Amino acid sequence: MDNEAAHGMTKRAKLSDKETMVEDGSIEHVPEEENEPRASNSEQVEMEIAQILEKINNFTQMVSELLESGKSMLKELTNEFEERMILIHKEQMEKWQDEIKELRLLDAANEEIDALLHNAKYMLQNIHVG
């Protein structure tokens, strides 16, 4: 168990540029020329990571722009919808107000006709009685 712990600690130990770990867990010094391809691989990896990070930044920027564009479009649509709903409400209120006016005029005309008929009936009764 101590061997496993020591082996695990060895895996986590930070190696210098001139050291490498072999299969048995020991650390060996590597000559400078053997270390060079590893550096170029690291440079290649770093370039690829930088490209991925650039893609992430570009994608994030695009998403942000799309979100802002979508918000703007939705705000415009919301404003248009609200204006249209207010106009529809106003038109319907005016229509119902006109109907109320017509009903009142009709009611007034009916009352007037009713009064005339009542007077005519009264006059006809007076003529027949008298």
ROSE-4610 file (N, C-alpha, C; in Angstrom, 1 decimal, always signed):
// ROSE-4610
residu = [M/M/M/D/D/D/N/N/N/E/E/E/A/A/A/A/A/A/H/H/H/G/G/G/M/M/M/T/T/T/K/K/K/R/R/R/A/A/A/K/K/K/L/L/L/S/S/S/D/D/D/K/K/K/E/E/E/T/T/T/M/M/M/V/V/V/E/E/E/D/D/D/G/G/G/S/S/S/I/I/I/E/E/E/H/H/H/V/V/V/P/P/P/E/E/E/E/E/E/E/E/E/N/N/N/E/E/E/P/P/P/R/R/R/A/A/A/S/S/S/N/N/N/S/S/S/E/E/E/Q/Q/Q/V/V/V/E/E/E/M/M/M/E/E/E/I/I/I/A/A/A/Q/Q/Q/I/I/I/L/L/L/E/E/E/K/K/K/I/I/I/N/N/N/N/N/N/F/F/F/T/T/T/Q/Q/Q/M/M/M/V/V/V/S/S/S/E/E/E/L/L/L/L/L/L/E/E/E/S/S/S/G/G/G/K/K/K/S/S/S/M/M/M/L/L/L/K/K/K/E/E/E/L/L/L/T/T/T/N/N/N/E/E/E/F/F/F/E/E/E/E/E/E/R/R/R/M/M/M/I/I/I/L/L/L/I/I/I/H/H/H/K/K/K/E/E/E/Q/Q/Q/M/M/M/E/E/E/K/K/K/W/W/W/Q/Q/Q/D/D/D/E/E/E/I/I/I/K/K/K/E/E/E/L/L/L/R/R/R/L/L/L/L/L/L/D/D/D/A/A/A/A/A/A/N/N/N/E/E/E/E/E/E/I/I/I/D/D/D/A/A/A/L/L/L/L/L/L/H/H/H/N/N/N/A/A/A/K/K/K/Y/Y/Y/M/M/M/L/L/L/Q/Q/Q/N/N/N/I/I/I/H/H/H/V/V/V/G/G/G]
num = [1/1/1/2/2/2/3/3/3/4/4/4/5/5/5/6/6/6/7/7/7/8/8/8/9/9/9/10/10/10/11/11/11/12/12/12/13/13/13/14/14/14/15/15/15/16/16/16/17/17/17/18/18/18/19/19/19/20/20/20/21/21/21/22/22/22/23/23/23/24/24/24/25/25/25/26/26/26/27/27/27/28/28/28/29/29/29/30/30/30/31/31/31/32/32/32/33/33/33/34/34/34/35/35/35/36/36/36/37/37/37/38/38/38/39/39/39/40/40/40/41/41/41/42/42/42/43/43/43/44/44/44/45/45/45/46/46/46/47/47/47/48/48/48/49/49/49/50/50/50/51/51/51/52/52/52/53/53/53/54/54/54/55/55/55/56/56/56/57/57/57/58/58/58/59/59/59/60/60/60/61/61/61/62/62/62/63/63/63/64/64/64/65/65/65/66/66/66/67/67/67/68/68/68/69/69/69/70/70/70/71/71/71/72/72/72/73/73/73/74/74/74/75/75/75/76/76/76/77/77/77/78/78/78/79/79/79/80/80/80/81/81/81/82/82/82/83/83/83/84/84/84/85/85/85/86/86/86/87/87/87/88/88/88/89/89/89/90/90/90/91/91/91/92/92/92/93/93/93/94/94/94/95/95/95/96/96/96/97/97/97/98/98/98/99/99/99/100/100/100/101/101/101/102/102/102/103/103/103/104/104/104/105/105/105/106/106/106/107/107/107/108/108/108/109/109/109/110/110/110/111/111/111/112/112/112/113/113/113/114/114/114/115/115/115/116/116/116/117/117/117/118/118/118/119/119/119/120/120/120/121/121/121/122/122/122/123/123/123/124/124/124/125/125/125/126/126/126/127/127/127/128/128/128/129/129/129/130/130/130]
x = [+0.8/+0.0/+0.9/+2.0/+2.9/+3.5/+3.8/+4.3/+3.4/+2.0/+1.0/+1.0/+1.0/+1.0/+2.2/+3.3/+4.6/+4.5/+3.9/+3.8/+2.8/+1.7/+0.7/+1.3/+2.2/+2.8/+3.8/+4.4/+5.4/+4.7/+3.5/+2.7/+2.3/+2.1/+1.7/+2.8/+4.0/+5.2/+5.4/+5.7/+6.0/+7.4/+7.5/+8.8/+9.3/+10.7/+11.3/+11.4/+11.8/+11.9/+12.9/+13.8/+14.9/+14.7/+13.5/+13.2/+12.0/+12.0/+10.8/+10.6/+9.4/+9.1/+9.0/+9.6/+9.6/+8.6/+8.3/+7.2/+7.2/+8.4/+8.4/+8.2/+8.0/+7.7/+8.9/+10.1/+11.3/+11.5/+12.2/+12.5/+13.9/+14.0/+15.3/+15.5/+16.8/+17.1/+17.2/+16.7/+16.7/+17.6/+18.5/+19.4/+18.6/+19.2/+18.6/+18.0/+18.7/+18.2/+17.0/+16.8/+15.6/+14.4/+14.7/+13.6/+13.0/+13.7/+13.3/+12.0/+11.8/+10.6/+9.4/+9.6/+8.5/+8.1/+9.0/+8.7/+7.9/+8.3/+7.6/+6.2/+6.0/+4.7/+3.9/+4.5/+3.8/+3.4/+4.3/+4.0/+2.8/+2.8/+1.7/+0.4/+0.5/-0.7/-1.2/-0.2/-0.6/-1.3/-0.8/-1.4/-2.8/-3.0/-4.3/-5.2/-4.7/-5.6/-5.9/-5.0/-5.2/-6.3/-6.2/-7.2/-8.6/-8.7/-9.9/-10.5/-9.6/-10.0/-10.5/-9.9/-10.4/-11.7/-11.9/-13.3/-14.3/-13.9/-14.8/-15.2/-14.2/-14.5/-15.4/-15.1/-15.9/-17.3/-17.5/-18.8/-19.6/-18.9/-19.5/-20.0/-19.1/-19.5/-20.7/-20.7/-21.8/-23.1/-23.0/-24.2/-24.7/-23.8/-24.1/-24.8/-24.3/-24.9/-26.3/-26.4/-27.7/-28.7/-28.3/-29.2/-29.6/-28.7/-29.1/-30.0/-29.7/-30.6/-31.9/-32.0/-33.3/-34.1/-33.4/-34.0/-34.6/-33.8/-34.3/-35.5/-35.4/-36.6/-37.8/-37.6/-38.8/-39.3/-38.5/-39.0/-39.8/-39.3/-40.0/-41.4/-41.4/-42.6/-43.6/-43.0/-43.9/-44.5/-43.7/-44.3/-45.3/-45.1/-46.1/-47.3/-47.2/-48.3/-49.1/-48.4/-49.1/-49.9/-49.2/-49.9/-51.1/-51.0/-52.1/-53.3/-52.9/-54.0/-54.7/-53.9/-54.6/-55.5/-55.1/-55.9/-57.2/-57.0/-58.2/-59.2/-58.6/-59.5/-60.2/-59.5/-60.1/-61.2/-60.9/-61.9/-63.2/-63.0/-64.1/-64.9/-64.2/-64.9/-65.7/-65.2/-65.9/-67.1/-67.0/-68.1/-69.2/-68.8/-69.9/-70.5/-69.7/-70.2/-71.2/-70.9/-71.9/-73.1/-73.0/-74.2/-75.1/-74.4/-75.1/-75.9/-75.2/-75.9/-77.1/-76.9/-78.0/-79.2/-78.9/-79.9/-80.6/-79.9/-80.5/-81.4/-80.9/-81.7/-83.0/-82.8/-84.0/-85.0/-84.4/-85.3/-86.0/-85.3/-85.9/-87.0/-86.7/-87.7/-88.9/-88.7/-89.8/-90.6/-89.9/-90.7/-91.5/-91.0/-91.7/-92.9/-92.7/-93.8/-94.9/-94.4/-95.3/-96.2/-95.5/-96.3/-97.3/-96.9/-97.8/-99.0/-98.7/-99.8/-100.7/-100.1/-100.9/-101.8/-101.3/-102.1/-103.2/-102.9/-103.9/-105.0/-104.6/-105.6/-106.5/-105.9/-106.7/-107.6/-107.1/-108.0/-109.1/-108.8/-109.9/-110.9/-110.5/-111.4/-112.3/-111.7/-112.5/-113.5/-113.2/-114.1/-115.2/-115.0/-116.0/-116.9/-116.3/-117.1/-117.9/-117.4/-118.1/-119.0]
y = [-1.2/+0.0/+1.2/+1.2/+2.3/+2.5/+1.4/+1.4/+2.1/+1.8/+2.5/+4.0/+4.3/+5.8/+6.5/+5.8/+6.5/+6.6/+5.5/+5.6/+6.7/+6.8/+7.9/+9.3/+9.4/+10.7/+11.0/+10.0/+10.2/+10.7/+10.1/+10.6/+12.0/+12.5/+13.9/+14.9/+14.4/+15.3/+16.0/+17.3/+18.1/+17.8/+17.5/+17.2/+18.5/+18.6/+19.8/+19.4/+20.4/+20.3/+19.2/+18.9/+17.9/+16.6/+16.4/+15.1/+14.4/+13.1/+12.4/+11.2/+10.7/+9.5/+8.3/+7.2/+6.0/+5.1/+3.9/+3.1/+2.6/+2.4/+1.9/+3.1/+4.3/+5.4/+6.2/+5.8/+6.6/+7.7/+8.7/+9.9/+9.8/+10.1/+10.1/+11.4/+11.8/+13.0/+12.7/+13.6/+13.4/+14.4/+13.9/+14.9/+15.9/+17.1/+18.3/+18.0/+17.3/+17.1/+16.2/+15.3/+14.4/+15.2/+16.2/+17.1/+18.0/+18.3/+19.3/+18.9/+17.6/+17.3/+17.5/+17.2/+17.4/+18.8/+19.7/+21.2/+21.6/+21.0/+21.4/+20.8/+19.6/+19.0/+19.9/+20.4/+21.3/+22.6/+23.1/+24.3/+24.0/+22.9/+22.5/+22.4/+21.7/+21.6/+23.0/+23.8/+25.2/+26.0/+25.8/+26.4/+25.9/+24.6/+24.0/+24.5/+24.6/+25.1/+26.5/+27.3/+28.7/+28.8/+28.0/+28.0/+27.6/+26.6/+26.2/+27.4/+28.0/+29.2/+30.3/+30.5/+31.5/+31.2/+29.9/+29.4/+29.6/+29.3/+29.6/+31.0/+31.9/+33.4/+33.8/+33.3/+33.7/+33.2/+32.0/+31.4/+32.1/+32.4/+33.2/+34.5/+35.2/+36.5/+36.4/+35.4/+35.2/+34.9/+34.1/+33.8/+35.1/+35.8/+37.1/+38.0/+38.1/+39.0/+38.5/+37.2/+36.6/+36.8/+36.7/+37.0/+38.4/+39.4/+40.8/+41.1/+40.5/+40.6/+40.1/+38.9/+38.3/+39.1/+39.6/+40.5/+41.7/+42.3/+43.5/+43.2/+42.0/+41.7/+41.4/+40.7/+40.4/+41.7/+42.6/+43.9/+44.6/+44.7/+45.3/+44.6/+43.3/+42.5/+42.8/+42.9/+43.1/+44.5/+45.5/+46.8/+46.9/+46.2/+46.2/+45.5/+44.3/+43.6/+44.5/+45.1/+46.0/+47.1/+47.8/+48.8/+48.3/+47.1/+46.6/+46.2/+45.6/+45.2/+46.5/+47.5/+48.8/+49.3/+49.3/+49.8/+48.9/+47.6/+46.7/+47.0/+47.2/+47.5/+48.9/+49.9/+51.2/+51.1/+50.4/+50.2/+49.5/+48.5/+47.8/+48.6/+49.4/+50.3/+51.3/+51.9/+52.9/+52.2/+51.0/+50.3/+50.1/+49.7/+49.4/+50.8/+51.8/+53.1/+53.6/+53.3/+53.7/+52.9/+51.6/+50.7/+51.3/+51.7/+52.3/+53.5/+54.4/+55.6/+55.3/+54.3/+53.9/+53.4/+52.6/+52.0/+53.1/+54.1/+55.3/+56.1/+56.3/+57.0/+56.3/+55.0/+54.1/+54.1/+54.0/+54.0/+55.4/+56.5/+57.8/+57.9/+57.4/+57.4/+56.6/+55.4/+54.5/+55.2/+55.9/+56.6/+57.7/+58.4/+59.5/+58.9/+57.8/+57.2/+56.7/+56.1/+55.6/+56.7/+57.8/+59.0/+59.5/+59.5/+59.9/+59.0/+57.7/+56.7/+56.8/+57.0/+57.2/+58.4/+59.5/+60.7/+60.4/+59.7/+59.4/+58.5/+57.6/+56.7/+57.5/+58.4/+59.2/+60.1/+60.6/+61.5/+60.7/+59.5/+58.6/+58.2/+58.0/+57.6/+58.8/+60.0/+61.2/+61.5/+61.2/+61.4/+60.4/+59.2/+58.1/+58.4/+58.9/+59.1/+60.4/+61.3/+62.6/+62.8]
z = [+0.0/+0.0/+0.0/+0.8/+0.8/-0.6/-1.3/-2.6/-3.6/-3.4/-4.3/-4.0/-2.7/-2.4/-2.9/-2.8/-3.3/-4.8/-5.5/-6.9/-7.3/-6.6/-6.9/-6.7/-5.7/-5.4/-6.6/-7.1/-8.1/-9.4/-9.7/-10.8/-10.8/-9.5/-9.4/-9.3/-9.1/-9.0/-10.3/-10.2/-11.4/-11.9/-13.1/-13.7/-14.3/-14.3/-15.0/-16.4/-17.2/-18.7/-19.1/-18.2/-18.5/-17.8/-17.2/-16.6/-17.2/-17.1/-17.6/-16.7/-16.6/-15.7/-16.6/-16.1/-16.8/-16.2/-16.9/-16.5/-15.0/-14.4/-13.1/-12.1/-12.5/-11.6/-11.3/-11.7/-11.4/-12.4/-12.0/-12.8/-13.4/-14.7/-15.4/-16.0/-16.1/-16.8/-18.3/-19.1/-20.5/-21.1/-22.0/-22.7/-23.5/-23.6/-24.2/-25.6/-26.5/-27.8/-27.8/-26.9/-26.8/-26.3/-25.6/-25.0/-26.1/-27.1/-28.1/-28.9/-29.3/-30.0/-29.1/-27.8/-26.8/-26.8/-26.8/-26.8/-28.0/-29.2/-30.4/-30.3/-29.7/-29.6/-28.6/-27.6/-26.7/-27.4/-28.2/-29.0/-29.9/-30.5/-31.4/-30.6/-29.5/-28.6/-28.2/-27.8/-27.4/-28.5/-29.7/-30.9/-31.1/-31.0/-31.2/-30.1/-28.9/-27.8/-28.0/-28.5/-28.8/-29.9/-30.9/-32.0/-31.4/-30.5/-29.9/-29.1/-28.3/-27.5/-28.4/-29.5/-30.4/-31.0/-31.3/-31.7/-30.6/-29.4/-28.3/-28.2/-28.3/-28.2/-29.4/-30.6/-31.7/-31.6/-31.1/-30.9/-29.9/-28.8/-27.7/-28.2/-29.0/-29.5/-30.4/-31.3/-32.2/-31.4/-30.4/-29.6/-28.9/-28.4/-27.7/-28.7/-29.9/-30.9/-31.3/-31.5/-31.8/-30.7/-29.5/-28.3/-28.3/-28.6/-28.6/-29.8/-30.9/-32.1/-31.8/-31.2/-30.9/-29.9/-28.9/-27.9/-28.6/-29.5/-30.2/-31.1/-31.8/-32.6/-31.8/-30.6/-29.8/-29.2/-28.8/-28.3/-29.4/-30.6/-31.7/-31.9/-31.9/-32.1/-30.9/-29.7/-28.5/-28.7/-29.1/-29.2/-30.3/-31.4/-32.5/-32.0/-31.3/-30.8/-29.9/-29.0/-28.0/-28.7/-29.7/-30.4/-31.1/-31.7/-32.5/-31.5/-30.4/-29.4/-28.9/-28.6/-28.2/-29.3/-30.5/-31.6/-31.8/-31.7/-31.8/-30.6/-29.4/-28.3/-28.5/-29.0/-29.2/-30.2/-31.3/-32.4/-31.9/-31.1/-30.5/-29.5/-28.7/-27.8/-28.6/-29.6/-30.4/-31.1/-31.6/-32.2/-31.1/-29.9/-28.9/-28.5/-28.4/-28.1/-29.1/-30.4/-31.5/-31.3/-31.0/-30.8/-29.6/-28.6/-27.4/-27.9/-28.6/-29.1/-30.0/-30.9/-31.7/-30.9/-29.9/-29.0/-28.3/-27.8/-27.1/-28.0/-29.3/-30.2/-30.6/-30.8/-31.1/-29.9/-28.7/-27.5/-27.4/-27.6/-27.6/-28.7/-29.9/-31.0/-30.6/-30.0/-29.5/-28.5/-27.5/-26.5/-27.1/-28.1/-28.7/-29.5/-30.2/-30.9/-30.0/-28.9/-27.8/-27.3/-27.0/-26.5/-27.5/-28.8/-29.9/-30.0/-29.9/-30.0/-28.8/-27.6/-26.4/-26.5/-27.1/-27.3/-28.3/-29.4/-30.4/-29.9/-29.1/-28.4/-27.5/-26.7/-25.8/-26.6/-27.7/-28.5/-29.2/-29.6/-30.2/-29.2/-28.0/-26.9/-26.6/-26.6/-26.3/-27.4/-28.6/-29.8/-29.7/-29.4/-29.3/-28.0/-27.0/-25.8/-25.9/-26.6/-26.6/-27.7]
